[in-house]
Amino acid sequence: MTHRFDFLVLGSGIAGLSYALKVAECGTVGIITKKERAESNTNYAQGGVAAVMSQLDSFDLHVRDTLSAGVGLCHRDAVEILVREGPERLRELAQIGVEFTRNQAGELDLAREGGHSINRIVHSHDLTGREIERALVARVTSHPNIQVFENHIAIDLLTEHHAATKHVIDRTNIHCWGAYALNVHENAVHAFLANAVLLATGGLGHVYLHTTNPQIATGDGIAMAYRAGATIANMEFVQFHPTSLYDSGSPSFLISEAVRGYGGILKTQDGEEFMQKYDERKSLAPRDIVAYAIDTELKRRGEDFVLLDLRHLPADGIIEHFPHIYETCLNKFKLDITREPIPVVPAAHYACGGVLTDTNGRTSIHGLYASGEVSMTGVHGANRLASNSLLEGLVFSDRAARDARRFFREHPVAIPEIKDWDDSGTLNSEEWVLISHNRREIQQIMWDYVGIVRSNLRLERALRRMDLIRNEVETFYKKTKVTEGLIELRNLALCAMLIIKCAMKRRESRGLHVTTDYRERNDKEFLADTIVD
Ligand SMILES: Cc1cc2nc3c(=O)[nH]c(=O)nc-3n(C[C@H](O)[C@H](O)[C@H](O)COP(=O)(O)OP(=O)(O)OC[C@H]3O[C@@H](n4cnc5c(N)ncnc54)[C@H](O)[C@@H]3O)c2cc1C
């Protein structure tokens, strides 16, 4: 079956939904999403959205903090756009019904997080993402121009490769006309065609064994874009959140950075503070430094977790500021965080790299835009400043929407006839154990060899093993009917490979990429993005 829209959106997090509402003003929109519409990383964001919303703050200060976290690799033009356009985008969110937490005077309650030199985190208690997602989903669901396809997983982008008549394939001039997607409930693959396509499929946390990301985060968008010929950049910069609750399952339960911003102190299991050895900002240092410090302490002491101690803070304040964290810890994990220190470990959290875009969300493929965590706009550089990612999704989806509307008006696209999905000759496999086994193997290899601290030896070992797994998965994919698990496995293996390849290219330590073979930052040779195409 073929579906046709003016605009196609892959993903229903903050990037996809906010874009959809804007392009729907001038055309029909189809949104494909893997699970139920609200299931996304956005829905789990706790801390909030960074933006200059107070007289005490300034654009220059937010730009400076962002550039400082990015360790020389941020694209300054993109950062300026992010910071200057952010406040207006947040006001738009409030207008569509997002309830941000306010003080008694009715002003926004601005929180502080690691790496920010001032309180600037706009939040909705500690469930900011859920509140934003709720409001966006409500608007999208009632919009007459928007149709949402839940439980549809995009498999691949439609380009010249998929045209029914033969096209000459020029890798420097590829067009995107839509995507194939598997309707998971009907077990059927449909083609979705559109004049402009937005990739908003989020991150890739499940490439790693421990992650704060929900199950949807398997790097599908990056893998699809790479296979279609798009330029991918900076995959080595994976952010590990320093404080996920130890032993809380998959995904790991996140203890927001705002908890450290509020005064939580990191200690070893015997109660010793250690952050002063790593950074003068101690527990308020940016998350890469904190994750590195915890990893080092754990390896040095042979322990499984460190402690985040809030016991010196007033209990009612903790409960008021972090009701979700307090209740989840108490009810689900039998841990009263006002009385007991919280055992924490780092977990894969955020992908700074992804599909390279310009400042209007355009990728290197005509008609294909990317926004949110799947993209590499240049705002994060070698490390993302806390709470800049929801903001990035909002700001660059707005710009992509404006550009796509122009593109749609000015360049009517003639979409060629697309081949139907052909799975003749493939079988329903009984070998599902291969999928779960390979998935686990990828995650373990990435955790052990391509985690917080890397080395040449570990990367080479990871590359050899990943090469084998990828070949195995591709062979299995070609002869088997597609399933959600197989689509994800194929994408996880490819994303893992892209991370390893980028990490091998960067022979220095910078931001989130730390290697024992090149301990210093090397501006002479590596003050540039790592590009794979
Ligand atoms: C626990 C947690 C806390 C966080 N806290 C904060 C915070 O406080 N502040 C902040 O700025 N950032 C935070 N982040 C990061 C932030 O939430 C994400 O970077 C951001 O939400 C990404 O938005 P997105 O729209 O790009 O992707 P997502 O919100 O992840 O949405 C991706 C969408 O794509 C869909 N999808 C994926 N693959 C496919 C496919 N193949 N086919 C169809 N659909 C697909 C998914 O189902 C989902 O709907 C947090 C992240 C986590 C996990």
The ligand as an ORCA input file, in Angstrom:
! r2SCAN-3c Opt
* xyz 0 1
  C      15.831     10.061     30.755
  C      16.165     11.241     29.891
  C      16.174     12.525     30.427
  C      16.472     13.624     29.633
  N      16.405     14.886     30.170
  C      16.586     15.954     29.361
  C      16.391     17.280     29.840
  O      16.040     17.486     30.990
  N      16.587     18.318     28.978
  C      16.968     18.133     27.683
  O      17.127     19.117     26.954
  N      17.140     16.884     27.203
  C      16.953     15.800     28.002
  N      17.119     14.545     27.491
  C      17.423     14.397     26.066
  C      16.168     14.693     25.263
  O      15.064     14.115     25.905
  C      16.254     14.162     23.854
  O      17.457     14.509     23.263
  C      15.122     14.735     23.022
  O      13.898     14.474     23.653
  C      15.141     14.156     21.641
  O      13.963     14.537     20.986
  P      13.696     14.000     19.529
  O      12.376     14.534     19.125
  O      14.859     14.257     18.689
  O      13.635     12.408     19.705
  P      12.658     11.508     20.629
  O      11.936     12.332     21.618
  O      13.459     10.373     21.142
  O      11.633     10.968     19.563
  C      12.032     10.045     18.590
  C      10.785      9.484     17.929
  O      11.147      8.722     16.798
  C      10.445      7.491     16.813
  N      11.232      6.534     16.035
  C      12.502      6.103     16.243
  N      12.871      5.266     15.261
  C      11.813      5.153     14.419
  C      11.573      4.423     13.237
  N      12.490      3.619     12.691
  N      10.370      4.553     12.640
  C       9.396      5.352     13.173
  N       9.584      6.058     14.302
  C      10.770      5.955     14.909
  C      10.302      7.158     18.269
  O       9.305      6.205     18.491
  C       9.982      8.549     18.823
  O       8.626      8.842     18.608
  C      16.813     13.434     28.275
  C      16.820     12.151     27.747
  C      16.496     11.058     28.534
  C      16.494      9.688     27.938
*
